[in-house]
Amino acid sequence: MARYFFELSHSGDVYHDARGKELRGLKEAKERAFEIARRMLLNAKTSDIVCTVRDITGRQLLQIRVQCTVPAEIESMNRLQPGG
């Protein structure tokens, strides 16, 4: 098992993972990075999220970038609906 570190950036802020997570391999690290990005996109008020996976030496192993854009007319319609 290897330790992977998940660095998250959104809205100009960067959050470094000081503890990391022991996982069986890069496939598990990629799955975790996707899950982190998905949760952040659903819960944050940002539309651009980057999750960078690093090894214990700090070397970048992969990077996932998620950008969500909602057209203005859809966004304004959503605000008019109850609960929107």
Contacts in CASP RR format, 6 or more apart in sequence:
PFRMAT RR
TARGET T0000
AUTHOR 0000-0000-0000
METHOD contacts of the structure
MODEL  1
MARYFFELSHSGDVYHDARGKELRGLKEAKERAFEIARRMLLNAKTSDIV
CTVRDITGRQLLQIRVQCTVPAEIESMNRLQPGG
1 22 0 8 1.000
1 23 0 8 1.000
1 24 0 8 1.000
1 25 0 8 1.000
2 22 0 8 1.000
2 23 0 8 1.000
2 25 0 8 1.000
2 55 0 8 1.000
2 56 0 8 1.000
3 20 0 8 1.000
3 21 0 8 1.000
3 22 0 8 1.000
3 23 0 8 1.000
3 55 0 8 1.000
3 56 0 8 1.000
4 20 0 8 1.000
4 21 0 8 1.000
4 22 0 8 1.000
4 23 0 8 1.000
4 25 0 8 1.000
4 29 0 8 1.000
4 32 0 8 1.000
4 53 0 8 1.000
4 54 0 8 1.000
4 55 0 8 1.000
4 61 0 8 1.000
5 16 0 8 1.000
5 17 0 8 1.000
5 18 0 8 1.000
5 20 0 8 1.000
5 21 0 8 1.000
5 53 0 8 1.000
5 54 0 8 1.000
5 55 0 8 1.000
5 56 0 8 1.000
5 58 0 8 1.000
6 17 0 8 1.000
6 20 0 8 1.000
6 21 0 8 1.000
6 29 0 8 1.000
6 32 0 8 1.000
6 33 0 8 1.000
6 36 0 8 1.000
6 51 0 8 1.000
6 52 0 8 1.000
6 53 0 8 1.000
7 14 0 8 1.000
7 15 0 8 1.000
7 16 0 8 1.000
7 17 0 8 1.000
7 51 0 8 1.000
7 52 0 8 1.000
7 53 0 8 1.000
7 54 0 8 1.000
8 14 0 8 1.000
8 15 0 8 1.000
8 17 0 8 1.000
8 36 0 8 1.000
8 37 0 8 1.000
8 40 0 8 1.000
8 49 0 8 1.000
8 50 0 8 1.000
8 51 0 8 1.000
8 52 0 8 1.000
9 15 0 8 1.000
9 49 0 8 1.000
9 50 0 8 1.000
9 52 0 8 1.000
10 40 0 8 1.000
10 44 0 8 1.000
10 46 0 8 1.000
10 48 0 8 1.000
10 49 0 8 1.000
10 50 0 8 1.000
11 44 0 8 1.000
11 46 0 8 1.000
11 48 0 8 1.000
21 32 0 8 1.000
23 29 0 8 1.000
23 32 0 8 1.000
26 53 0 8 1.000
26 61 0 8 1.000
26 62 0 8 1.000
29 53 0 8 1.000
29 61 0 8 1.000
29 62 0 8 1.000
30 53 0 8 1.000
30 62 0 8 1.000
30 64 0 8 1.000
33 51 0 8 1.000
33 53 0 8 1.000
33 62 0 8 1.000
33 64 0 8 1.000
34 51 0 8 1.000
34 64 0 8 1.000
36 51 0 8 1.000
37 49 0 8 1.000
37 50 0 8 1.000
37 51 0 8 1.000
37 64 0 8 1.000
37 66 0 8 1.000
38 66 0 8 1.000
40 46 0 8 1.000
40 49 0 8 1.000
40 51 0 8 1.000
41 47 0 8 1.000
41 49 0 8 1.000
41 66 0 8 1.000
41 68 0 8 1.000
47 67 0 8 1.000
47 68 0 8 1.000
47 69 0 8 1.000
47 70 0 8 1.000
48 65 0 8 1.000
48 66 0 8 1.000
48 67 0 8 1.000
48 68 0 8 1.000
49 65 0 8 1.000
49 66 0 8 1.000
49 67 0 8 1.000
50 63 0 8 1.000
50 64 0 8 1.000
50 65 0 8 1.000
50 66 0 8 1.000
51 63 0 8 1.000
51 64 0 8 1.000
52 60 0 8 1.000
52 62 0 8 1.000
52 63 0 8 1.000
52 64 0 8 1.000
53 60 0 8 1.000
53 61 0 8 1.000
53 62 0 8 1.000
53 63 0 8 1.000
53 64 0 8 1.000
54 60 0 8 1.000
54 61 0 8 1.000
55 61 0 8 1.000
70 78 0 8 1.000
78 84 0 8 1.000
END
